[in-house]
Amino acid sequence: MNEAWLQLFANAVEEYITPIAKVLSQSKHITAMRDSFQLAMPFIIVGSLFIPFLYPPVTADSTSGWMHVWYQFSQNYHSLLLPPYQITFGVISLAIAFGASASLAKQYQLPQRLCGLTSCTAFLLLIGLLRDQSQAYQYLGTAGMFTALFASFYSVEMIRLCQRLGWVIKLPEEVPQITQRGFALIIPLLMIMISLTIFSELIYQYTGATFPKLVEQVFQPLVVASDSLPAIIVSLLVCSLLWFIGIHGSILVSSIMTPFWMTNLTANQLALAAGKVPTHTFVQAFWDYYLLIGGVGSTLPLIFMAMRSRSRQLRSVGKLGVVPSLFNINEPILFGFPIIMNPLFFLPFMLVPVINACIAWYLTQINWLSRFVAMLPWSTPGPIGASWAANGSLNNACMSLLAICLSWIIYRPFFKAHEKLLLEQEQKRSISQHNSDN
């Protein structure tokens, strides 16, 4: 890999990949999706914290003292702990509906809270809350995410269209601004309610299903396809390639994959609650704690190599980046080594996460690894997050440690080659400075 190869690669990326990546990363609707998932994240994390106490991985026959106490605590306080879990997970789509519309409204310079409330109203109308309450309530959770996003985008775009066309009630300037905004929303809100009522009724009459049920059926093949090894590999390659050329690939990939991750996670939680074995593998915890250990590219081992390097530059980067890398933040490495646009690191940066993914996938399929049933902050250190999110599985923590070891082995020769180049450059600079001083 020489300078000519790098230039050829950079030109190809600049011509074919960068324009598409920029359009997607700057899309207002993708930004709104990302912001809505961030808003829903606290509810998911708090709900996940109750899972080990509601459904402990132990039985009444456990002989260990602390396991028996754990089981008894779960049995005694199950009814007390269940409502917080059900409620936090039960309003996720409602939070997404509000968050996506508020974010999109902010980008369009529209009133955020009013747009958020309008979208929540549209979402409740679409899920058929008054038609079949027992079925509609399930769509308040993750099952209604796609419907929530549709309701958000439709509502905000309708409000924006009405304002552009002047279809709003205008009050004198002496009237308080909050009152003006409220009256300006009346006509758009009326149009949204009427159009969605007709739309929802037509779907029900012709298909016999509510809108979210129809969406669920349409997206089911995509959900199934998302929980596969090819989907994992493609996601990794896209994420790593974008980062390699200096574009924040994690935001783009996670914005697209989060609805599928959350759908798979919810299915695992429902299986656990029913006493069944969870079946879905590709959720966010799999991504965070097996594939992005220390950050994109699984670069955590590079930090420890750098701290003991003979190169002053690498030692400085290692000391600066050790704490962030432990919490899966690796910008100091990406820009300090550097890895971005460095042909020497292209191969390991792309392949290390893929190799870890293949191993983790296989071990999950043979049931040596437990499937994840909880979500924790992405900044949780790998082994800790892998164990906790899998309901206390030690095997999952071992897999995270194995991924770190494999990353170390693969990165090591490339690191040594990079270190050698830097040492030569530092030596030349030292000689040049010495000559200039004399």
C-alpha positions in Angstrom: 0.0 0.0 0.0 1.9 3.1 -1.2 1.0 6.7 -1.8 -0.3 5.9 -5.3 -2.7 3.3 -3.9 -3.9 5.7 -1.3 -4.5 8.5 -3.9 -6.4 6.0 -6.1 -8.5 4.8 -3.2 -9.2 8.4 -2.0 -10.3 9.5 -5.4 -12.7 6.5 -5.8 -14.2 7.2 -2.3 -14.5 10.9 -3.0 -16.3 10.2 -6.3 -18.7 7.4 -5.4 -19.1 7.1 -1.6 -18.6 10.5 -0.1 -21.5 12.2 -1.9 -24.0 9.5 -0.8 -22.6 9.5 2.8 -22.9 13.3 3.0 -26.4 13.3 1.8 -27.5 10.7 4.3 -25.6 12.2 7.2 -27.0 15.6 6.5 -30.6 14.4 5.9 -33.0 16.2 8.2 -35.2 13.1 8.6 -32.3 10.8 9.5 -31.1 13.5 12.0 -34.6 13.5 13.5 -34.6 9.7 13.7 -31.2 9.8 15.6 -32.4 12.4 18.0 -35.6 10.6 18.7 -33.7 7.4 19.6 -31.5 9.4 21.9 -34.6 10.7 23.6 -36.0 7.2 24.1 -32.6 5.8 25.3 -33.1 6.7 29.0 -36.4 4.8 29.1 -34.8 1.7 27.5 -31.8 1.8 29.9 -33.8 2.2 33.0 -36.2 -0.5 32.0 -33.3 -2.8 31.2 -32.0 -2.4 34.8 -35.0 -4.2 36.1 -34.6 -7.3 34.0 -32.0 -9.2 36.1 -34.2 -8.7 39.1 -37.4 -9.7 37.3 -36.0 -12.7 35.4 -32.8 -13.8 37.1 -30.8 -16.5 35.3 -31.2 -18.8 38.4 -33.8 -21.3 39.6 -35.3 -22.3 42.9 -32.8 -25.3 42.9 -29.7 -23.1 42.9 -27.4 -24.2 45.6 -25.2 -21.1 45.8 -26.3 -18.9 48.7 -26.3 -15.6 46.8 -28.1 -17.1 43.8 -30.8 -18.4 46.1 -31.2 -15.0 47.6 -31.3 -13.5 44.1 -34.1 -15.9 43.1 -36.1 -15.3 46.3 -35.8 -11.5 45.9 -37.2 -11.8 42.3 -40.1 -14.0 43.5 -41.0 -11.8 46.5 -40.9 -8.5 44.7 -41.8 -9.4 41.1 -45.2 -7.7 41.2 -43.5 -4.5 42.6 -40.7 -4.4 40.0 -42.8 -5.3 37.0 -44.7 -2.0 36.5 -41.6 0.2 36.2 -40.2 -2.2 33.6 -43.5 -2.4 31.6 -44.1 1.4 31.7 -40.6 2.4 30.7 -40.6 0.1 27.7 -44.3 0.7 27.1 -43.9 4.4 26.1 -40.9 4.1 23.8 -42.7 4.7 20.6 -44.6 7.7 22.1 -41.2 9.2 23.1 -39.9 8.5 19.6 -43.0 10.2 18.1 -42.4 13.3 20.2 -38.6 13.3 19.8 -38.5 12.9 16.0 -41.1 15.6 15.4 -39.5 18.0 17.8 -36.1 17.5 16.2 -37.5 18.0 12.6 -39.5 21.0 13.7 -36.4 22.6 15.2 -34.6 22.1 11.8 -37.6 23.7 10.0 -37.8 26.5 12.7 -41.3 25.4 13.7 -42.6 25.3 17.3 -41.1 22.1 18.7 -43.4 21.3 21.6 -46.6 21.9 19.6 -45.3 19.7 16.7 -44.3 17.1 19.2 -47.8 17.0 20.8 -49.4 16.9 17.3 -47.3 14.0 16.3 -48.2 12.1 19.5 -51.9 12.7 18.8 -51.4 11.5 15.2 -49.6 8.4 16.4 -52.3 7.5 18.9 -54.9 7.9 16.1 -52.9 5.6 13.7 -52.5 2.8 16.2 -56.2 2.5 16.6 -56.3 3.2 20.3 -60.1 3.5 20.3 -60.7 0.6 17.9 -58.9 -2.2 19.7 -57.2 -1.1 23.0 -55.7 -4.5 23.8 -53.8 -4.5 20.4 -53.1 -0.8 20.3 -51.3 -0.7 23.7 -48.5 -3.0 22.4 -47.7 -0.4 19.7 -46.9 2.2 22.4 -43.8 0.1 22.9 -41.1 -0.7 20.3 -43.6 -2.5 18.1 -44.9 0.9 17.0 -41.6 2.6 16.2 -42.1 2.8 12.4 -45.6 4.1 12.9 -44.3 6.7 15.3 -41.7 7.9 12.8 -44.3 8.1 10.0 -46.7 10.0 12.2 -43.9 12.4 13.2 -42.7 13.1 9.7 -46.2 13.4 8.2 -47.4 15.8 10.9 -44.4 18.1 10.8 -44.4 18.2 7.0 -48.1 19.0 7.0 -47.7 21.8 9.5 -44.8 23.2 7.4 -46.9 22.9 4.2 -49.8 24.8 5.8 -47.5 27.6 7.0 -45.9 27.9 3.5 -49.4 28.1 1.9 -50.7 30.5 4.5 -53.4 28.1 5.8 -53.1 29.3 9.4 -55.1 31.5 11.7 -53.3 34.8 12.2 -53.9 36.9 15.3 -52.9 40.5 16.0 -49.3 41.0 17.2 -50.6 42.3 20.5 -51.7 38.7 21.3 -49.1 36.7 23.3 -46.9 34.6 21.1 -47.8 31.3 22.7 -51.5 32.0 21.9 -50.6 32.9 18.3 -48.7 29.6 17.9 -51.6 27.7 19.3 -54.2 29.2 17.0 -51.8 28.8 14.0 -51.8 25.1 14.7 -55.6 24.7 14.5 -56.0 24.3 10.8 -52.9 22.1 10.3 -54.0 19.9 13.2 -57.5 19.6 11.8 -56.2 18.6 8.4 -53.8 16.0 10.0 -56.6 14.5 12.0 -59.1 14.3 9.1 -56.5 12.9 6.6 -55.1 10.3 9.0 -58.6 9.2 10.0 -59.6 8.7 6.4 -56.2 7.0 5.6 -56.5 4.7 8.7 -60.1 3.8 7.9 -59.4 2.9 4.3 -56.5 0.7 5.3 -58.7 -1.1 7.8 -61.5 -1.6 5.4 -59.3 -3.0 2.6 -56.9 -5.0 4.6 -58.7 -5.8 7.9 -55.6 -4.5 9.8 -54.7 -1.3 11.5 -51.9 0.8 10.0 -49.1 -0.3 12.5 -50.1 -4.0 11.9 -49.7 -3.5 8.2 -46.4 -1.7 8.6 -45.3 -4.6 10.8 -46.1 -7.1 8.1 -44.3 -5.0 5.4 -41.2 -4.6 7.5 -41.1 -8.1 8.8 -38.7 -9.4 6.0 -36.4 -6.5 6.7 -36.4 -7.2 10.5 -35.6 -10.9 9.7 -32.8 -9.9 7.3 -31.4 -7.5 9.9 -30.8 -10.3 12.3 -28.2 -12.1 10.2 -24.4 -12.3 9.8 -24.4 -10.7 6.4 -26.3 -7.7 7.9 -23.7 -7.4 10.6 -20.8 -7.6 8.2 -22.3 -5.0 5.8 -23.1 -2.6 8.7 -19.5 -3.0 10.0 -17.9 -2.4 6.6 -20.0 0.7 5.9 -19.3 2.1 9.4 -15.6 1.4 9.3 -15.2 2.7 5.7 -16.9 5.9 6.5 -14.8 6.5 9.6 -11.7 5.7 7.6 -12.4 8.6 5.2 -13.3 10.9 8.1 -17.1 10.7 8.1 -18.9 9.7 11.4 -20.1 6.3 10.2 -21.4 5.2 13.6 -24.1 7.9 13.6 -25.3 7.0 10.1 -25.3 3.2 10.7 -26.9 3.3 14.1 -29.6 5.7 12.9 -30.6 3.2 10.3 -30.2 0.0 12.4 -31.6 1.2 15.8 -35.3 0.4 14.9 -34.3 -3.1 14.0 -32.0 -3.5 17.1 -34.8 -2.4 19.3 -37.3 -4.7 17.6 -35.0 -7.6 18.1 -34.3 -6.6 21.7 -38.0 -6.4 22.6 -38.6 -9.9 21.1 -35.8 -11.3 23.3 -37.3 -9.6 26.4 -40.8 -11.0 25.6 -39.3 -14.5 25.2 -37.5 -14.1 28.5 -40.7 -13.0 30.2 -42.5 -16.0 28.8 -39.9 -18.4 30.0 -38.6 -19.1 26.5 -35.1 -18.8 25.1 -34.4 -15.5 23.3 -33.6 -16.1 19.6 -32.4 -12.7 18.2 -28.7 -12.1 18.0 -28.0 -8.7 16.4 -29.0 -6.0 18.9 -27.1 -2.9 20.0 -25.3 -4.7 22.8 -23.8 -7.2 20.3 -22.6 -4.2 18.3 -21.2 -2.2 21.2 -19.5 -4.9 23.3 -18.2 -7.4 20.7 -17.5 -5.3 17.6 -16.7 -1.8 18.7 -14.6 -2.4 21.8 -12.7 0.8 22.5 -14.5 2.4 19.6 -15.0 1.8 15.9 -12.5 -0.7 14.6 -12.1 -2.3 18.1 -9.0 -0.2 18.7 -8.7 -0.7 22.5 -5.5 -2.8 22.2 -3.8 -0.1 20.2 -4.0 2.3 23.2 -2.0 -0.1 25.4 0.5 -0.8 22.7 0.9 3.0 22.2 1.5 3.6 26.0 4.6 1.3 25.8 5.8 2.5 22.4 9.3 3.9 21.8 7.7 6.6 19.6 7.1 9.8 21.5 4.0 10.6 19.3 2.4 7.2 20.0 3.2 7.4 23.8 1.5 10.8 23.9 -1.6 9.5 22.0 -1.7 6.5 24.3 -1.7 8.5 27.5 -4.2 10.9 26.1 -6.6 8.3 24.8 -6.5 5.5 27.5 -9.4 6.8 29.6 -11.7 7.6 26.6 -10.9 4.3 25.0 -12.0 2.3 28.1 -15.4 3.9 27.5 -15.5 3.2 23.8 -14.4 6.7 22.6 -11.4 6.4 20.2 -11.2 9.8 18.4 -7.7 10.4 20.0 -6.5 7.2 18.2 -8.3 7.8 14.9 -6.8 11.3 14.5 -3.6 10.9 16.7 -2.0 7.8 15.2 -3.6 8.6 12.7 -5.8 5.7 11.4 -8.0 7.9 9.3 -6.7 7.8 5.7 -3.7 5.8 6.8 -3.3 2.9 4.2 -1.2 1.0 6.7 -4.2 0.5 9.0 -6.9 0.1 6.4 -6.9 -3.7 6.4 -7.0 -4.4 10.2 -9.4 -1.5 10.8 -11.9 -3.1 8.4 -11.3 -6.7 9.2 -10.9 -6.9 13.0 -14.5 -6.2 13.8 -15.7 -8.5 11.0 -13.6 -11.4 12.5 -14.9 -10.7 16.0 -18.4 -10.6 14.6 -18.1 -14.0 12.9 -16.8 -15.7 16.0 -19.4 -14.1 18.3 -22.2 -15.0 15.8 -21.1 -18.6 15.7 -20.7 -19.0 19.5 -24.2 -17.4 19.8 -25.7 -19.8 17.3 -24.4 -22.8 19.2 -25.7 -21.3 22.4 -22.4 -20.9 24.1 -23.1 -17.2 24.3 -26.4 -15.9 25.7 -28.4 -13.5 23.6 -28.8 -10.0 24.9 -32.0 -8.9 26.7 -31.0 -5.5 28.0 -29.6 -2.2 26.7 -26.9 -0.2 28.6 -25.1 3.0 27.6 -22.8 2.4 24.6 -19.9 3.8 26.7 -20.1 0.9 29.2 -16.7 -1.0 29.1 -17.1 -4.1 26.9 -16.8 -7.1 29.3 -19.1 -5.4 31.9 -21.7 -4.4 29.4 -21.6 -7.8 27.7 -22.3 -9.6 30.9 -24.9 -7.2 32.3 -26.9 -6.9 29.1 -27.0 -10.7 28.8 -28.5 -11.0 32.3 -25.3 -11.7 34.1 -23.7 -14.2 31.6 -20.0 -14.7 32.3 -19.5 -16.3 28.9 -20.5 -13.1 27.2 -17.9 -11.2 29.2 -15.3 -13.8 28.2 -16.3 -13.2 24.5 -15.6 -9.5 24.9 -12.2 -10.3 26.4 -11.5 -12.7 23.6 -12.4 -10.0 21.1 -9.8 -7.7 22.8 -7.2 -10.4 22.6 -7.9 -11.2 18.9 -7.8 -7.5 18.1 -4.4 -7.2 19.8 -3.0 -10.1 17.8 -4.2 -8.8 14.5 -3.3 -5.1 15.1 0.2 -5.9 16.5 2.2 -6.3 13.3 0.6 -3.2 11.7 1.3 -1.2 14.8 5.0 -2.3 14.8 5.3 -1.2 11.2 3.7 2.1 11.9 5.9 2.6 15.0 9.0 1.9 12.9 8.0 4.6 10.4 7.4 7.2 13.2 10.7 6.3 14.9 12.5 7.0 11.6 10.7 10.3 11.2 11.4 11.3 14.8 15.1 10.4 14.4 15.3 12.5 11.2 13.7 15.5 12.9 16.0 15.1 15.9 19.1 15.0 13.7 17.8 18.0 11.7 17.1 20.0 14.9 20.6 19.1 16.2 22.3 20.3 13.0 20.3 23.6 13.0 21.3 24.2 16.7 24.9 23.8 15.8 
